[in-house]
Amino acid sequence: MKQVEKIIKPVNTDYEDPCELCKLDGGNRYDHDFVISSFPYKNLDPNAKTTIIVKGPFREREYNIDLYWIK
């Protein structure tokens, strides 16, 4: 997660289990995009522009999110 220029690393990351896509295509669950990550609350600024960064083996994607509801 990135807030302005500050990178906040997750304290825990897990994948959907069992991965429904793996059941359908026989793939590896680590190749799919269904992840849950936890971030330390004390490091979050609910008023800052926040971007979730998803890094995969072949690409990186960014999603802008709003944390106003954390207040």
PDB file of N, H, CA, C and O in Angstrom:
ATOM      1  N   MET A   1       0.858  -1.151   0.000  1.00  0.00           N
ATOM      2  CA  MET A   1       0.000   0.000   0.000  1.00  0.00           C
ATOM      3  C   MET A   1       0.909   1.220   0.000  1.00  0.00           C
ATOM      4  O   MET A   1       1.959   1.228   0.643  1.00  0.00           O
ATOM      5  N   LYS A   2       0.498   2.240  -0.722  1.00  0.00           N
ATOM      6  H   LYS A   2      -0.355   2.234  -1.245  1.00  0.00           H
ATOM      7  CA  LYS A   2       1.268   3.476  -0.773  1.00  0.00           C
ATOM      8  C   LYS A   2       0.355   4.636  -0.388  1.00  0.00           C
ATOM      9  O   LYS A   2      -0.757   4.762  -0.902  1.00  0.00           O
ATOM     10  N   GLN A   3       0.835   5.477   0.519  1.00  0.00           N
ATOM     11  H   GLN A   3       1.738   5.374   0.937  1.00  0.00           H
ATOM     12  CA  GLN A   3       0.135   6.703   0.884  1.00  0.00           C
ATOM     13  C   GLN A   3       1.105   7.846   0.620  1.00  0.00           C
ATOM     14  O   GLN A   3       2.108   8.000   1.317  1.00  0.00           O
ATOM     15  N   VAL A   4       0.796   8.638  -0.387  1.00  0.00           N
ATOM     16  H   VAL A   4      -0.019   8.513  -0.954  1.00  0.00           H
ATOM     17  CA  VAL A   4       1.668   9.693  -0.899  1.00  0.00           C
ATOM     18  C   VAL A   4       2.980   9.013  -1.299  1.00  0.00           C
ATOM     19  O   VAL A   4       2.989   8.268  -2.279  1.00  0.00           O
ATOM     20  N   GLU A   5       4.078   9.234  -0.591  1.00  0.00           N
ATOM     21  H   GLU A   5       4.072   9.839   0.205  1.00  0.00           H
ATOM     22  CA  GLU A   5       5.351   8.575  -0.917  1.00  0.00           C
ATOM     23  C   GLU A   5       5.719   7.480   0.079  1.00  0.00           C
ATOM     24  O   GLU A   5       6.778   6.865  -0.047  1.00  0.00           O
ATOM     25  N   LYS A   6       4.865   7.229   1.062  1.00  0.00           N
ATOM     26  H   LYS A   6       4.005   7.729   1.164  1.00  0.00           H
ATOM     27  CA  LYS A   6       5.145   6.250   2.113  1.00  0.00           C
ATOM     28  C   LYS A   6       4.613   4.872   1.704  1.00  0.00           C
ATOM     29  O   LYS A   6       3.436   4.725   1.375  1.00  0.00           O
ATOM     30  N   ILE A   7       5.485   3.874   1.729  1.00  0.00           N
ATOM     31  H   ILE A   7       6.441   3.993   1.997  1.00  0.00           H
ATOM     32  CA  ILE A   7       5.089   2.499   1.433  1.00  0.00           C
ATOM     33  C   ILE A   7       4.778   1.800   2.766  1.00  0.00           C
ATOM     34  O   ILE A   7       5.591   1.821   3.689  1.00  0.00           O
ATOM     35  N   ILE A   8       3.599   1.185   2.852  1.00  0.00           N
ATOM     36  H   ILE A   8       2.939   1.168   2.101  1.00  0.00           H
ATOM     37  CA  ILE A   8       3.187   0.445   4.042  1.00  0.00           C
ATOM     38  C   ILE A   8       3.085  -1.018   3.633  1.00  0.00           C
ATOM     39  O   ILE A   8       2.255  -1.385   2.801  1.00  0.00           O
ATOM     40  N   LYS A   9       3.929  -1.842   4.220  1.00  0.00           N
ATOM     41  H   LYS A   9       4.604  -1.545   4.896  1.00  0.00           H
ATOM     42  CA  LYS A   9       3.949  -3.267   3.883  1.00  0.00           C
ATOM     43  C   LYS A   9       2.889  -4.014   4.689  1.00  0.00           C
ATOM     44  O   LYS A   9       2.630  -3.675   5.844  1.00  0.00           O
ATOM     45  N   PRO A  10       2.279  -5.029   4.081  1.00  0.00           N
ATOM     46  CA  PRO A  10       1.277  -5.807   4.809  1.00  0.00           C
ATOM     47  C   PRO A  10       1.922  -6.631   5.916  1.00  0.00           C
ATOM     48  O   PRO A  10       3.072  -7.054   5.800  1.00  0.00           O
ATOM     49  N   VAL A  11       1.173  -6.852   6.987  1.00  0.00           N
ATOM     50  H   VAL A  11       0.239  -6.508   7.081  1.00  0.00           H
ATOM     51  CA  VAL A  11       1.656  -7.704   8.065  1.00  0.00           C
ATOM     52  C   VAL A  11       1.236  -9.153   7.838  1.00  0.00           C
ATOM     53  O   VAL A  11       1.783 -10.075   8.441  1.00  0.00           O
ATOM     54  N   ASN A  12       0.252  -9.334   6.954  1.00  0.00           N
ATOM     55  H   ASN A  12      -0.193  -8.585   6.463  1.00  0.00           H
ATOM     56  CA  ASN A  12      -0.227 -10.678   6.649  1.00  0.00           C
ATOM     57  C   ASN A  12      -0.849 -10.665   5.260  1.00  0.00           C
ATOM     58  O   ASN A  12      -1.570  -9.732   4.907  1.00  0.00           O
ATOM     59  N   THR A  13      -0.573 -11.686   4.485  1.00  0.00           N
ATOM     60  H   THR A  13       0.012 -12.443   4.772  1.00  0.00           H
ATOM     61  CA  THR A  13      -1.198 -11.847   3.173  1.00  0.00           C
ATOM     62  C   THR A  13      -1.624 -13.291   3.034  1.00  0.00           C
ATOM     63  O   THR A  13      -0.858 -14.210   3.324  1.00  0.00           O
ATOM     64  N   ASP A  14      -2.858 -13.484   2.588  1.00  0.00           N
ATOM     65  H   ASP A  14      -3.481 -12.737   2.352  1.00  0.00           H
ATOM     66  CA  ASP A  14      -3.371 -14.833   2.397  1.00  0.00           C
ATOM     67  C   ASP A  14      -4.111 -14.882   1.069  1.00  0.00           C
ATOM     68  O   ASP A  14      -4.528 -13.853   0.537  1.00  0.00           O
ATOM     69  N   TYR A  15      -4.262 -16.063   0.556  1.00  0.00           N
ATOM     70  H   TYR A  15      -3.923 -16.898   0.988  1.00  0.00           H
ATOM     71  CA  TYR A  15      -4.956 -16.285  -0.698  1.00  0.00           C
ATOM     72  C   TYR A  15      -6.268 -16.999  -0.416  1.00  0.00           C
ATOM     73  O   TYR A  15      -6.381 -17.766   0.541  1.00  0.00           O
ATOM     74  N   GLU A  16      -7.252 -16.736  -1.258  1.00  0.00           N
ATOM     75  H   GLU A  16      -7.161 -16.113  -2.035  1.00  0.00           H
ATOM     76  CA  GLU A  16      -8.544 -17.392  -1.081  1.00  0.00           C
ATOM     77  C   GLU A  16      -8.320 -18.891  -1.050  1.00  0.00           C
ATOM     78  O   GLU A  16      -7.621 -19.438  -1.904  1.00  0.00           O
ATOM     79  N   ASP A  17      -8.910 -19.556  -0.071  1.00  0.00           N
ATOM     80  H   ASP A  17      -9.477 -19.112   0.622  1.00  0.00           H
ATOM     81  CA  ASP A  17      -8.663 -20.976   0.080  1.00  0.00           C
ATOM     82  C   ASP A  17      -9.969 -21.692   0.380  1.00  0.00           C
ATOM     83  O   ASP A  17     -10.615 -21.335   1.365  1.00  0.00           O
ATOM     84  N   PRO A  18     -10.392 -22.644  -0.371  1.00  0.00           N
ATOM     85  CA  PRO A  18      -9.696 -23.091  -1.570  1.00  0.00           C
ATOM     86  C   PRO A  18      -9.952 -22.139  -2.729  1.00  0.00           C
ATOM     87  O   PRO A  18     -11.009 -21.513  -2.812  1.00  0.00           O
ATOM     88  N   CYS A  19      -9.007 -22.042  -3.592  1.00  0.00           N
ATOM     89  H   CYS A  19      -8.149 -22.551  -3.525  1.00  0.00           H
ATOM     90  CA  CYS A  19      -9.117 -21.134  -4.739  1.00  0.00           C
ATOM     91  C   CYS A  19     -10.098 -21.720  -5.751  1.00  0.00           C
ATOM     92  O   CYS A  19      -9.841 -22.767  -6.346  1.00  0.00           O
ATOM     93  N   GLU A  20     -11.202 -21.045  -5.933  1.00  0.00           N
ATOM     94  H   GLU A  20     -11.411 -20.195  -5.449  1.00  0.00           H
ATOM     95  CA  GLU A  20     -12.226 -21.526  -6.861  1.00  0.00           C
ATOM     96  C   GLU A  20     -11.711 -21.578  -8.302  1.00  0.00           C
ATOM     97  O   GLU A  20     -12.077 -22.478  -9.058  1.00  0.00           O
ATOM     98  N   LEU A  21     -10.863 -20.618  -8.684  1.00  0.00           N
ATOM     99  H   LEU A  21     -10.566 -19.887  -8.070  1.00  0.00           H
ATOM    100  CA  LEU A  21     -10.331 -20.637 -10.042  1.00  0.00           C
ATOM    101  C   LEU A  21      -9.444 -21.851 -10.273  1.00  0.00           C
ATOM    102  O   LEU A  21      -9.434 -22.414 -11.368  1.00  0.00           O
ATOM    103  N   CYS A  22      -8.691 -22.261  -9.240  1.00  0.00           N
ATOM    104  H   CYS A  22      -8.699 -21.804  -8.351  1.00  0.00           H
ATOM    105  CA  CYS A  22      -7.830 -23.437  -9.392  1.00  0.00           C
ATOM    106  C   CYS A  22      -8.672 -24.682  -9.656  1.00  0.00           C
ATOM    107  O   CYS A  22      -8.275 -25.564 -10.417  1.00  0.00           O
ATOM    108  N   LYS A  23      -9.834 -24.740  -9.022  1.00  0.00           N
ATOM    109  H   LYS A  23     -10.158 -24.024  -8.404  1.00  0.00           H
ATOM    110  CA  LYS A  23     -10.719 -25.886  -9.243  1.00  0.00           C
ATOM    111  C   LYS A  23     -11.206 -25.918 -10.687  1.00  0.00           C
ATOM    112  O   LYS A  23     -11.402 -26.986 -11.266  1.00  0.00           O
ATOM    113  N   LEU A  24     -11.401 -24.721 -11.262  1.00  0.00           N
ATOM    114  H   LEU A  24     -11.242 -23.853 -10.792  1.00  0.00           H
ATOM    115  CA  LEU A  24     -11.920 -24.649 -12.627  1.00  0.00           C
ATOM    116  C   LEU A  24     -10.845 -24.882 -13.679  1.00  0.00           C
ATOM    117  O   LEU A  24     -11.077 -25.590 -14.659  1.00  0.00           O
ATOM    118  N   ASP A  25      -9.676 -24.292 -13.480  1.00  0.00           N
ATOM    119  H   ASP A  25      -9.488 -23.717 -12.683  1.00  0.00           H
ATOM    120  CA  ASP A  25      -8.660 -24.378 -14.535  1.00  0.00           C
ATOM    121  C   ASP A  25      -7.445 -25.225 -14.170  1.00  0.00           C
ATOM    122  O   ASP A  25      -6.532 -25.381 -14.981  1.00  0.00           O
ATOM    123  N   GLY A  26      -7.428 -25.776 -12.951  1.00  0.00           N
ATOM    124  H   GLY A  26      -8.170 -25.649 -12.292  1.00  0.00           H
ATOM    125  CA  GLY A  26      -6.318 -26.629 -12.555  1.00  0.00           C
ATOM    126  C   GLY A  26      -5.015 -25.878 -12.326  1.00  0.00           C
ATOM    127  O   GLY A  26      -3.946 -26.486 -12.271  1.00  0.00           O
ATOM    128  N   GLY A  27      -5.100 -24.545 -12.190  1.00  0.00           N
ATOM    129  H   GLY A  27      -5.968 -24.051 -12.235  1.00  0.00           H
ATOM    130  CA  GLY A  27      -3.906 -23.721 -12.044  1.00  0.00           C
ATOM    131  C   GLY A  27      -3.387 -23.650 -10.620  1.00  0.00           C
ATOM    132  O   GLY A  27      -3.914 -24.286  -9.708  1.00  0.00           O
ATOM    133  N   ASN A  28      -2.364 -22.876 -10.461  1.00  0.00           N
ATOM    134  H   ASN A  28      -1.936 -22.359 -11.202  1.00  0.00           H
ATOM    135  CA  ASN A  28      -1.736 -22.641  -9.161  1.00  0.00           C
ATOM    136  C   ASN A  28      -2.438 -21.475  -8.481  1.00  0.00           C
ATOM    137  O   ASN A  28      -2.650 -20.438  -9.110  1.00  0.00           O
ATOM    138  N   ARG A  29      -2.803 -21.619  -7.210  1.00  0.00           N
ATOM    139  H   ARG A  29      -2.631 -22.461  -6.699  1.00  0.00           H
ATOM    140  CA  ARG A  29      -3.538 -20.548  -6.531  1.00  0.00           C
ATOM    141  C   ARG A  29      -2.735 -19.257  -6.443  1.00  0.00           C
ATOM    142  O   ARG A  29      -3.329 -18.187  -6.312  1.00  0.00           O
ATOM    143  N   TYR A  30      -1.410 -19.317  -6.511  1.00  0.00           N
ATOM    144  H   TYR A  30      -0.927 -20.186  -6.617  1.00  0.00           H
ATOM    145  CA  TYR A  30      -0.580 -18.122  -6.431  1.00  0.00           C
ATOM    146  C   TYR A  30      -0.570 -17.335  -7.736  1.00  0.00           C
ATOM    147  O   TYR A  30      -0.040 -16.225  -7.784  1.00  0.00           O
ATOM    148  N   ASP A  31      -1.150 -17.895  -8.795  1.00  0.00           N
ATOM    149  H   ASP A  31      -1.582 -18.796  -8.756  1.00  0.00           H
ATOM    150  CA  ASP A  31      -1.237 -17.199 -10.076  1.00  0.00           C
ATOM    151  C   ASP A  31      -2.491 -16.344 -10.178  1.00  0.00           C
ATOM    152  O   ASP A  31      -2.645 -15.590 -11.139  1.00  0.00           O
ATOM    153  N   HIS A  32      -3.391 -16.449  -9.200  1.00  0.00           N
ATOM    154  H   HIS A  32      -3.266 -17.061  -8.420  1.00  0.00           H
ATOM    155  CA  HIS A  32      -4.657 -15.736  -9.268  1.00  0.00           C
ATOM    156  C   HIS A  32      -4.648 -14.492  -8.396  1.00  0.00           C
ATOM    157  O   HIS A  32      -3.757 -14.310  -7.566  1.00  0.00           O
ATOM    158  N   ASP A  33      -5.638 -13.641  -8.590  1.00  0.00           N
ATOM    159  H   ASP A  33      -6.361 -13.788  -9.265  1.00  0.00           H
ATOM    160  CA  ASP A  33      -5.667 -12.313  -7.986  1.00  0.00           C
ATOM    161  C   ASP A  33      -6.484 -12.207  -6.706  1.00  0.00           C
ATOM    162  O   ASP A  33      -6.712 -11.095  -6.231  1.00  0.00           O
ATOM    163  N   PHE A  34      -6.930 -13.308  -6.133  1.00  0.00           N
ATOM    164  H   PHE A  34      -6.745 -14.212  -6.519  1.00  0.00           H
ATOM    165  CA  PHE A  34      -7.776 -13.255  -4.951  1.00  0.00           C
ATOM    166  C   PHE A  34      -6.914 -13.331  -3.698  1.00  0.00           C
ATOM    167  O   PHE A  34      -6.592 -14.414  -3.210  1.00  0.00           O
ATOM    168  N   VAL A  35      -6.548 -12.162  -3.191  1.00  0.00           N
ATOM    169  H   VAL A  35      -6.810 -11.282  -3.588  1.00  0.00           H
ATOM    170  CA  VAL A  35      -5.697 -12.107  -2.007  1.00  0.00           C
ATOM    171  C   VAL A  35      -6.338 -11.230  -0.940  1.00  0.00           C
ATOM    172  O   VAL A  35      -7.135 -10.339  -1.232  1.00  0.00           O
ATOM    173  N   ILE A  36      -5.969 -11.507   0.293  1.00  0.00           N
ATOM    174  H   ILE A  36      -5.322 -12.231   0.531  1.00  0.00           H
ATOM    175  CA  ILE A  36      -6.397 -10.697   1.431  1.00  0.00           C
ATOM    176  C   ILE A  36      -5.135 -10.281   2.156  1.00  0.00           C
ATOM    177  O   ILE A  36      -4.324 -11.128   2.530  1.00  0.00           O
ATOM    178  N   SER A  37      -4.961  -8.979   2.360  1.00  0.00           N
ATOM    179  H   SER A  37      -5.619  -8.291   2.056  1.00  0.00           H
ATOM    180  CA  SER A  37      -3.787  -8.476   3.068  1.00  0.00           C
ATOM    181  C   SER A  37      -4.232  -7.604   4.231  1.00  0.00           C
ATOM    182  O   SER A  37      -5.225  -6.882   4.147  1.00  0.00           O
ATOM    183  N   SER A  38      -3.481  -7.688   5.307  1.00  0.00           N
ATOM    184  H   SER A  38      -2.674  -8.274   5.375  1.00  0.00           H
ATOM    185  CA  SER A  38      -3.734  -6.862   6.491  1.00  0.00           C
ATOM    186  C   SER A  38      -2.593  -5.869   6.645  1.00  0.00           C
ATOM    187  O   SER A  38      -1.422  -6.208   6.475  1.00  0.00           O
ATOM    188  N   PHE A  39      -2.961  -4.635   6.970  1.00  0.00           N
ATOM    189  H   PHE A  39      -3.912  -4.359   7.108  1.00  0.00           H
ATOM    190  CA  PHE A  39      -1.973  -3.576   7.146  1.00  0.00           C
ATOM    191  C   PHE A  39      -2.077  -3.028   8.562  1.00  0.00           C
ATOM    192  O   PHE A  39      -3.168  -2.993   9.131  1.00  0.00           O
ATOM    193  N   PRO A  40      -0.955  -2.600   9.139  1.00  0.00           N
ATOM    194  CA  PRO A  40      -0.995  -2.072  10.509  1.00  0.00           C
ATOM    195  C   PRO A  40      -1.787  -0.768  10.582  1.00  0.00           C
ATOM    196  O   PRO A  40      -1.446   0.219   9.931  1.00  0.00           O
ATOM    197  N   TYR A  41      -2.837  -0.782  11.377  1.00  0.00           N
ATOM    198  H   TYR A  41      -3.114  -1.584  11.906  1.00  0.00           H
ATOM    199  CA  TYR A  41      -3.729   0.373  11.516  1.00  0.00           C
ATOM    200  C   TYR A  41      -2.967   1.625  11.936  1.00  0.00           C
ATOM    201  O   TYR A  41      -3.254   2.716  11.444  1.00  0.00           O
ATOM    202  N   LYS A  42      -2.011   1.482  12.831  1.00  0.00           N
ATOM    203  H   LYS A  42      -1.777   0.596  13.231  1.00  0.00           H
ATOM    204  CA  LYS A  42      -1.290   2.641  13.367  1.00  0.00           C
ATOM    205  C   LYS A  42      -0.479   3.376  12.291  1.00  0.00           C
ATOM    206  O   LYS A  42      -0.110   4.534  12.487  1.00  0.00           O
ATOM    207  N   ASN A  43      -0.201   2.722  11.167  1.00  0.00           N
ATOM    208  H   ASN A  43      -0.501   1.782  11.008  1.00  0.00           H
ATOM    209  CA  ASN A  43       0.572   3.355  10.092  1.00  0.00           C
ATOM    210  C   ASN A  43      -0.300   4.017   9.035  1.00  0.00           C
ATOM    211  O   ASN A  43       0.221   4.665   8.128  1.00  0.00           O
ATOM    212  N   LEU A  44      -1.616   3.867   9.133  1.00  0.00           N
ATOM    213  H   LEU A  44      -2.039   3.340   9.870  1.00  0.00           H
ATOM    214  CA  LEU A  44      -2.517   4.391   8.107  1.00  0.00           C
ATOM    215  C   LEU A  44      -2.959   5.813   8.417  1.00  0.00           C
ATOM    216  O   LEU A  44      -3.215   6.169   9.568  1.00  0.00           O
ATOM    217  N   ASP A  45      -3.041   6.606   7.376  1.00  0.00           N
ATOM    218  H   ASP A  45      -2.833   6.317   6.441  1.00  0.00           H
ATOM    219  CA  ASP A  45      -3.612   7.949   7.467  1.00  0.00           C
ATOM    220  C   ASP A  45      -4.890   7.934   6.632  1.00  0.00           C
ATOM    221  O   ASP A  45      -4.808   7.923   5.403  1.00  0.00           O
ATOM    222  N   PRO A  46      -6.078   7.933   7.263  1.00  0.00           N
ATOM    223  CA  PRO A  46      -7.326   7.831   6.506  1.00  0.00           C
ATOM    224  C   PRO A  46      -7.579   9.009   5.564  1.00  0.00           C
ATOM    225  O   PRO A  46      -8.427   8.916   4.677  1.00  0.00           O
ATOM    226  N   ASN A  47      -6.854  10.110   5.746  1.00  0.00           N
ATOM    227  H   ASN A  47      -6.165  10.186   6.466  1.00  0.00           H
ATOM    228  CA  ASN A  47      -7.053  11.281   4.887  1.00  0.00           C
ATOM    229  C   ASN A  47      -6.088  11.340   3.711  1.00  0.00           C
ATOM    230  O   ASN A  47      -6.230  12.196   2.838  1.00  0.00           O
ATOM    231  N   ALA A  48      -5.118  10.448   3.677  1.00  0.00           N
ATOM    232  H   ALA A  48      -5.003   9.752   4.386  1.00  0.00           H
ATOM    233  CA  ALA A  48      -4.104  10.484   2.616  1.00  0.00           C
ATOM    234  C   ALA A  48      -4.583   9.745   1.365  1.00  0.00           C
ATOM    235  O   ALA A  48      -5.359   8.792   1.446  1.00  0.00           O
ATOM    236  N   LYS A  49      -4.108  10.202   0.221  1.00  0.00           N
ATOM    237  H   LYS A  49      -3.478  10.976   0.155  1.00  0.00           H
ATOM    238  CA  LYS A  49      -4.357   9.495  -1.032  1.00  0.00           C
ATOM    239  C   LYS A  49      -3.692   8.127  -0.915  1.00  0.00           C
ATOM    240  O   LYS A  49      -2.501   8.035  -0.618  1.00  0.00           O
ATOM    241  N   THR A  50      -4.467   7.056  -1.150  1.00  0.00           N
ATOM    242  H   THR A  50      -5.435   7.130  -1.391  1.00  0.00           H
ATOM    243  CA  THR A  50      -3.981   5.702  -0.918  1.00  0.00           C
ATOM    244  C   THR A  50      -4.089   4.870  -2.187  1.00  0.00           C
ATOM    245  O   THR A  50      -5.089   4.922  -2.903  1.00  0.00           O
ATOM    246  N   THR A  51      -3.043   4.106  -2.448  1.00  0.00           N
ATOM    247  H   THR A  51      -2.231   4.063  -1.866  1.00  0.00           H
ATOM    248  CA  THR A  51      -2.999   3.228  -3.601  1.00  0.00           C
ATOM    249  C   THR A  51      -2.602   1.834  -3.149  1.00  0.00           C
ATOM    250  O   THR A  51      -1.618   1.665  -2.429  1.00  0.00           O
ATOM    251  N   ILE A  52      -3.363   0.844  -3.569  1.00  0.00           N
ATOM    252  H   ILE A  52      -4.162   0.982  -4.154  1.00  0.00           H
ATOM    253  CA  ILE A  52      -3.001  -0.551  -3.332  1.00  0.00           C
ATOM    254  C   ILE A  52      -2.196  -1.009  -4.537  1.00  0.00           C
ATOM    255  O   ILE A  52      -2.611  -0.825  -5.682  1.00  0.00           O
ATOM    256  N   ILE A  53      -1.049  -1.603  -4.269  1.00  0.00           N
ATOM    257  H   ILE A  53      -0.713  -1.752  -3.339  1.00  0.00           H
ATOM    258  CA  ILE A  53      -0.177  -2.089  -5.334  1.00  0.00           C
ATOM    259  C   ILE A  53      -0.222  -3.609  -5.316  1.00  0.00           C
ATOM    260  O   ILE A  53       0.084  -4.235  -4.301  1.00  0.00           O
ATOM    261  N   VAL A  54      -0.605  -4.197  -6.438  1.00  0.00           N
ATOM    262  H   VAL A  54      -0.854  -3.689  -7.262  1.00  0.00           H
ATOM    263  CA  VAL A  54      -0.671  -5.650  -6.568  1.00  0.00           C
ATOM    264  C   VAL A  54       0.436  -6.069  -7.516  1.00  0.00           C
ATOM    265  O   VAL A  54       0.418  -5.742  -8.703  1.00  0.00           O
ATOM    266  N   LYS A  55       1.408  -6.803  -6.966  1.00  0.00           N
ATOM    267  H   LYS A  55       1.423  -7.068  -6.002  1.00  0.00           H
ATOM    268  CA  LYS A  55       2.540  -7.262  -7.771  1.00  0.00           C
ATOM    269  C   LYS A  55       2.376  -8.739  -8.065  1.00  0.00           C
ATOM    270  O   LYS A  55       2.208  -9.555  -7.158  1.00  0.00           O
ATOM    271  N   GLY A  56       2.428  -9.063  -9.323  1.00  0.00           N
ATOM    272  H   GLY A  56       2.565  -8.401 -10.059  1.00  0.00           H
ATOM    273  CA  GLY A  56       2.356 -10.455  -9.749  1.00  0.00           C
ATOM    274  C   GLY A  56       3.619 -10.830 -10.492  1.00  0.00           C
ATOM    275  O   GLY A  56       4.517 -10.005 -10.656  1.00  0.00           O
ATOM    276  N   PRO A  57       3.690 -12.066 -10.939  1.00  0.00           N
ATOM    277  CA  PRO A  57       4.905 -12.510 -11.612  1.00  0.00           C
ATOM    278  C   PRO A  57       5.132 -11.837 -12.967  1.00  0.00           C
ATOM    279  O   PRO A  57       6.271 -11.750 -13.427  1.00  0.00           O
ATOM    280  N   PHE A  58       4.070 -11.362 -13.607  1.00  0.00           N
ATOM    281  H   PHE A  58       3.145 -11.432 -13.233  1.00  0.00           H
ATOM    282  CA  PHE A  58       4.213 -10.798 -14.946  1.00  0.00           C
ATOM    283  C   PHE A  58       3.762  -9.348 -15.066  1.00  0.00           C
ATOM    284  O   PHE A  58       3.980  -8.713 -16.098  1.00  0.00           O
ATOM    285  N   ARG A  59       3.133  -8.818 -14.015  1.00  0.00           N
ATOM    286  H   ARG A  59       2.956  -9.334 -13.176  1.00  0.00           H
ATOM    287  CA  ARG A  59       2.625  -7.449 -14.104  1.00  0.00           C
ATOM    288  C   ARG A  59       2.432  -6.859 -12.715  1.00  0.00           C
ATOM    289  O   ARG A  59       2.406  -7.567 -11.708  1.00  0.00           O
ATOM    290  N   GLU A  60       2.301  -5.561 -12.699  1.00  0.00           N
ATOM    291  H   GLU A  60       2.322  -4.986 -13.517  1.00  0.00           H
ATOM    292  CA  GLU A  60       2.011  -4.832 -11.471  1.00  0.00           C
ATOM    293  C   GLU A  60       0.822  -3.926 -11.754  1.00  0.00           C
ATOM    294  O   GLU A  60       0.779  -3.236 -12.773  1.00  0.00           O
ATOM    295  N   ARG A  61      -0.144  -3.937 -10.835  1.00  0.00           N
ATOM    296  H   ARG A  61      -0.109  -4.498 -10.007  1.00  0.00           H
ATOM    297  CA  ARG A  61      -1.324  -3.088 -11.004  1.00  0.00           C
ATOM    298  C   ARG A  61      -1.495  -2.217  -9.777  1.00  0.00           C
ATOM    299  O   ARG A  61      -1.070  -2.580  -8.680  1.00  0.00           O
ATOM    300  N   GLU A  62      -2.122  -1.065  -9.967  1.00  0.00           N
ATOM    301  H   GLU A  62      -2.467  -0.770 -10.858  1.00  0.00           H
ATOM    302  CA  GLU A  62      -2.376  -0.142  -8.858  1.00  0.00           C
ATOM    303  C   GLU A  62      -3.855   0.222  -8.845  1.00  0.00           C
ATOM    304  O   GLU A  62      -4.470   0.436  -9.890  1.00  0.00           O
ATOM    305  N   TYR A  63      -4.412   0.288  -7.635  1.00  0.00           N
ATOM    306  H   TYR A  63      -3.912   0.114  -6.786  1.00  0.00           H
ATOM    307  CA  TYR A  63      -5.815   0.646  -7.440  1.00  0.00           C
ATOM    308  C   TYR A  63      -5.890   1.761  -6.405  1.00  0.00           C
ATOM    309  O   TYR A  63      -5.359   1.625  -5.303  1.00  0.00           O
ATOM    310  N   ASN A  64      -6.535   2.844  -6.750  1.00  0.00           N
ATOM    311  H   ASN A  64      -6.966   2.955  -7.645  1.00  0.00           H
ATOM    312  CA  ASN A  64      -6.747   3.938  -5.800  1.00  0.00           C
ATOM    313  C   ASN A  64      -7.930   3.584  -4.907  1.00  0.00           C
ATOM    314  O   ASN A  64      -8.982   3.162  -5.388  1.00  0.00           O
ATOM    315  N   ILE A  65      -7.744   3.764  -3.592  1.00  0.00           N
ATOM    316  H   ILE A  65      -6.890   4.107  -3.201  1.00  0.00           H
ATOM    317  CA  ILE A  65      -8.819   3.474  -2.650  1.00  0.00           C
ATOM    318  C   ILE A  65      -8.988   4.651  -1.698  1.00  0.00           C
ATOM    319  O   ILE A  65      -8.096   5.487  -1.556  1.00  0.00           O
ATOM    320  N   ASP A  66     -10.144   4.702  -1.053  1.00  0.00           N
ATOM    321  H   ASP A  66     -10.869   4.023  -1.169  1.00  0.00           H
ATOM    322  CA  ASP A  66     -10.454   5.769  -0.106  1.00  0.00           C
ATOM    323  C   ASP A  66     -10.642   5.145   1.267  1.00  0.00           C
ATOM    324  O   ASP A  66     -11.490   4.269   1.437  1.00  0.00           O
ATOM    325  N   LEU A  67      -9.868   5.583   2.241  1.00  0.00           N
ATOM    326  H   LEU A  67      -9.180   6.295   2.103  1.00  0.00           H
ATOM    327  CA  LEU A  67      -9.929   5.021   3.588  1.00  0.00           C
ATOM    328  C   LEU A  67     -10.690   5.920   4.570  1.00  0.00           C
ATOM    329  O   LEU A  67     -10.503   5.803   5.781  1.00  0.00           O
ATOM    330  N   TYR A  68     -11.535   6.805   4.069  1.00  0.00           N
ATOM    331  H   TYR A  68     -11.687   6.901   3.085  1.00  0.00           H
ATOM    332  CA  TYR A  68     -12.242   7.745   4.936  1.00  0.00           C
ATOM    333  C   TYR A  68     -13.069   7.037   6.011  1.00  0.00           C
ATOM    334  O   TYR A  68     -13.258   7.595   7.091  1.00  0.00           O
ATOM    335  N   TRP A  69     -13.554   5.856   5.755  1.00  0.00           N
ATOM    336  H   TRP A  69     -13.401   5.403   4.877  1.00  0.00           H
ATOM    337  CA  TRP A  69     -14.432   5.129   6.677  1.00  0.00           C
ATOM    338  C   TRP A  69     -13.686   4.590   7.900  1.00  0.00           C
ATOM    339  O   TRP A  69     -14.328   4.122   8.841  1.00  0.00           O
ATOM    340  N   ILE A  70     -12.357   4.641   7.915  1.00  0.00           N
ATOM    341  H   ILE A  70     -11.836   5.021   7.151  1.00  0.00           H
ATOM    342  CA  ILE A  70     -11.579   4.123   9.033  1.00  0.00           C
ATOM    343  C   ILE A  70     -11.658   5.043  10.254  1.00  0.00           C
ATOM    344  O   ILE A  70     -11.452   4.593  11.381  1.00  0.00           O
ATOM    345  N   LYS A  71     -11.951   6.304  10.043  1.00  0.00           N
ATOM    346  H   LYS A  71     -12.119   6.671   9.127  1.00  0.00           H
ATOM    347  CA  LYS A  71     -11.940   7.289  11.145  1.00  0.00           C
ATOM    348  C   LYS A  71     -12.705   6.870  12.354  1.00  0.00           C
ATOM    349  O   LYS A  71     -12.765   7.612  13.334  1.00  0.00           O
TER     350      LYS A  71
END
